[in-house]
């Protein structure tokens, strides 16, 4: 589940777009910076990464790296990032 259980409304009383724009919980997720992520902040390839919090969440840790995003960096640069054991 999302941190703190996710948005309080969950789309039952307001349109999704309104929840997306006005939810404190979702705003916090959208503003996670690479410098706040332990593995990503020290990665030399972080500027080339298009980290997706949704993929990271699906892989088990919304504040962690996404293996799929790491694989995209590997394809683009030919360099294995730390999140892939590089």
C-alpha positions in Angstrom: 0.0 0.0 0.0 1.0 3.6 -0.3 2.7 5.4 2.6 0.2 6.3 5.3 -2.5 4.3 3.5 -2.7 6.7 0.5 -5.2 9.5 -0.3 -8.0 9.7 2.2 -10.7 10.2 -0.4 -9.8 7.3 -2.8 -12.0 8.7 -5.6 -15.4 8.0 -4.1 -16.4 11.6 -3.4 -14.2 13.6 -5.7 -12.9 13.2 -9.3 -9.5 11.5 -9.6 -7.9 14.6 -11.1 -8.9 16.7 -8.1 -7.5 14.1 -5.7 -4.2 13.9 -7.8 -3.8 17.7 -7.7 -4.8 18.3 -4.1 -3.8 15.2 -2.1 -1.0 15.9 0.4 0.0 12.2 0.2 0.3 12.1 -3.6 2.0 15.5 -3.6 4.7 14.0 -1.3 5.2 11.1 -3.7 5.4 13.3 -6.8 8.1 15.5 -5.2 10.5 12.7 -4.1 13.9 13.9 -5.3 16.8 11.6 -6.2 18.9 13.2 -3.5 16.4 11.7 -0.9 16.9 8.2 -2.1 20.0 6.5 -0.5 21.0 4.3 -3.5 20.2 7.0 -6.1 21.9 10.0 -4.4 25.3 8.5 -4.8 24.8 7.0 -8.3 26.9 8.7 -11.0 24.2 7.8 -13.5 21.3 9.4 -11.6 21.1 12.4 -14.0 20.4 9.9 -16.8 17.7 8.0 -14.9 14.0 8.5 -15.4 13.1 6.9 -12.1 9.4 6.0 -11.8 8.0 5.9 -8.3 5.2 3.7 -9.6 7.6 1.1 -10.8 9.6 1.3 -7.6 6.4 0.8 -5.6 5.5 -2.2 -7.8 8.9 -3.7 -7.2 8.6 -3.3 -3.4 9.9 0.1 -2.2 8.5 3.4 -3.4 11.6 5.1 -2.0 14.0 2.6 -3.6 15.4 2.2 -7.0 13.4 0.6 -9.8 15.2 -2.3 -11.5 13.3 -1.5 -14.8 14.6 2.1 -14.7 18.1 0.8 -14.0 17.8 -1.5 -17.1 16.8 1.6 -19.2 19.9 3.4 -18.0 22.0 0.3 -18.9 20.6 0.3 -22.4 21.1 4.0 -22.9 24.7 4.2 -21.5 26.1 0.7 -21.7 27.0 1.1 -18.0 25.4 -1.0 -15.3 24.0 1.2 -12.5 24.3 0.3 -8.8 20.6 -0.7 -8.6 21.5 -3.5 -11.0 24.5 -4.6 -9.0 26.9 -2.5 -11.1 
